[in-house]
Amino acid sequence: MLRSPTAAWILSNEPFNLNTRSCGTEDYALIPLDAGLIGWADQIIVMDEWQARQVNAIQIEMNRQSIIIGDDVFQQRPVLIANVSDPYDFKHPQLIGIMTELFNQWIDEGKL
């Protein structure tokens, strides 16, 4: 529950400086994932495979419905899977270290 807001916080700060949003795929999420957030995003980062399936199910439905984003028909967004477990508190130093290392690797690989 606290991995995504930590990831958004890391990516919105130096050295990444990205415009980020955090949301959840569970019913109890403070900000639930929806088509509007997916349409807003250029790229989507999830913490595990289950979340990736949730995102892709919404994207498939958006494609099926030919949703318009701006002036164009919706195009599926890339989904990166962090594979980070969930035992950490928000901004836990170990979680920050794991995610920062991963995000730097993704930048080096041209994924982010």
Secondary structure, DSSP 4 states (H G I P E B T S, - for coil): --HHHHHHHHHHSTTT-------BSSTT-SSB--HHHHHH-SSEEESSHHHHHHHHHHHHHHHHTT-EETTEE--PPPEEE----S-PPTT-HHHHHHHHHHHHHHHHTT--
